Amino acid sequence: MAQSTFPELQNDLVLRAARGESVERVPVWVMRQAGRYLPEFQAIRKEHDFFTLCQTPELACEVTLQPIRKFDLDAAIIFSDILVIPQAMGMKVEMIPGKVSAEISCLAIIT
């Protein structure tokens, strides 16, 4: 088996709690929506549309880490959105301020 080059974990509190192990405190994490109010997120959002943030690993990583850098958190949920799933299925999905619209552009043939 190949040797792992993954860096040693600096905070495994969430993982230990998930395994049911005893932990010194309750772990704290945020979902990606919690970072939307951050000026750092808003600055990136001015430069990139929402789906570009979801589909660009470097940008998704950056906006995921922003709340961790700002607050004493133990984990974060990776930045993405459920609407990337219909996009992956060939559907056209657009984010329009104030509303979401999805145009289905696929055909199902049932035999």
MILUMKE-66191 format. One record per residue (C-alpha): residue number from 1; z, x, y. Coordinates in nm, 3 decimals, padded with zeros to 5 digits. Each point is the difference from the previous one (the first is absolute). Layout:
<sites>
SITE  NUM  Z  X  Y
...
</sites>
This chain:
<sites>
SITE  1  00.000  00.000  00.000
SITE  2  -00.088  00.129  00.347
SITE  3  00.285  00.100  00.227
SITE  4  00.055  -00.238  00.293
SITE  5  -00.049  00.129  00.354
SITE  6  00.165  -00.311  00.148
SITE  7  00.271  00.108  00.246
SITE  8  00.363  -00.054  -00.097
SITE  9  00.129  -00.336  00.124
SITE  10  00.227  00.020  00.301
SITE  11  00.125  -00.359  -00.031
SITE  12  -00.007  -00.180  -00.335
SITE  13  00.251  -00.270  00.093
SITE  14  -00.250  -00.287  -00.040
SITE  15  -00.121  00.133  -00.335
SITE  16  00.354  00.040  -00.135
SITE  17  00.093  -00.351  00.115
SITE  18  -00.317  -00.142  -00.161
SITE  19  00.097  00.163  -00.330
SITE  20  00.340  -00.169  00.023
SITE  21  00.184  00.327  00.056
SITE  22  00.310  00.020  00.214
SITE  23  -00.083  00.087  00.362
SITE  24  00.220  00.103  00.290
SITE  25  -00.136  -00.276  00.227
SITE  26  -00.255  -00.280  00.003
SITE  27  -00.347  00.143  00.068
SITE  28  -00.183  -00.114  00.313
SITE  29  -00.375  -00.034  00.038
SITE  30  -00.249  -00.187  00.215
SITE  31  -00.321  -00.179  -00.074
SITE  32  -00.300  00.109  00.201
SITE  33  00.019  -00.303  00.231
SITE  34  00.327  00.134  00.139
SITE  35  -00.184  00.287  00.170
SITE  36  -00.244  -00.213  00.197
SITE  37  00.220  00.001  00.308
SITE  38  00.017  00.382  00.014
SITE  39  -00.191  00.158  00.290
SITE  40  -00.138  00.258  -00.246
SITE  41  -00.153  -00.276  -00.214
SITE  42  -00.140  -00.181  00.302
SITE  43  -00.164  00.322  00.122
SITE  44  -00.175  00.054  -00.334
SITE  45  -00.095  -00.369  -00.016
SITE  46  -00.174  00.030  00.339
SITE  47  -00.224  00.271  -00.149
SITE  48  -00.067  -00.158  -00.343
SITE  49  -00.059  -00.350  -00.130
SITE  50  00.247  -00.143  -00.251
SITE  51  -00.213  00.049  -00.312
SITE  52  -00.078  00.360  00.096
SITE  53  00.376  00.062  -00.003
SITE  54  00.023  -00.153  -00.348
SITE  55  -00.304  00.183  -00.139
SITE  56  00.060  00.348  00.145
SITE  57  00.268  00.184  -00.201
SITE  58  00.103  00.227  00.289
SITE  59  00.044  -00.293  00.240
SITE  60  00.179  -00.218  -00.257
SITE  61  00.234  00.291  -00.075
SITE  62  00.068  00.059  00.369
SITE  63  00.091  -00.360  00.079
SITE  64  00.210  -00.020  -00.319
SITE  65  00.202  00.305  00.105
SITE  66  00.051  -00.098  00.365
SITE  67  00.308  -00.220  -00.061
SITE  68  00.146  00.262  -00.237
SITE  69  -00.027  00.264  00.270
SITE  70  00.166  -00.227  00.255
SITE  71  00.283  -00.150  -00.209
SITE  72  00.230  00.116  -00.278
SITE  73  -00.187  -00.174  -00.283
SITE  74  -00.021  00.079  -00.370
SITE  75  -00.349  -00.132  -00.071
SITE  76  -00.295  -00.191  00.140
SITE  77  -00.265  -00.228  -00.143
SITE  78  -00.346  00.160  00.019
SITE  79  -00.208  -00.146  00.281
SITE  80  -00.269  -00.237  -00.126
SITE  81  -00.078  -00.370  00.000
SITE  82  -00.067  -00.268  -00.259
SITE  83  -00.336  -00.067  00.165
SITE  84  -00.139  00.331  -00.130
SITE  85  -00.017  -00.169  -00.345
SITE  86  -00.266  -00.258  00.094
SITE  87  -00.186  00.278  00.183
SITE  88  -00.003  00.203  -00.322
SITE  89  -00.144  -00.308  -00.174
SITE  90  -00.294  -00.005  00.241
SITE  91  00.128  -00.265  00.239
SITE  92  -00.040  00.037  00.374
SITE  93  00.342  -00.003  00.167
SITE  94  00.045  00.041  00.375
SITE  95  00.314  00.033  00.207
SITE  96  -00.042  -00.200  00.318
SITE  97  00.292  -00.003  00.248
SITE  98  00.183  -00.327  -00.047
SITE  99  -00.175  -00.102  -00.322
SITE  100  -00.125  00.125  -00.335
SITE  101  -00.333  -00.107  -00.139
SITE  102  -00.146  00.077  -00.340
SITE  103  -00.361  -00.060  -00.094
SITE  104  -00.058  -00.011  -00.373
SITE  105  -00.326  00.174  -00.078
SITE  106  00.005  00.006  -00.377
SITE  107  -00.147  -00.230  -00.264
SITE  108  00.173  -00.091  -00.324
SITE  109  -00.218  -00.105  -00.288
SITE  110  00.177  -00.190  -00.275
SITE  111  -00.182  -00.025  -00.330
</sites>
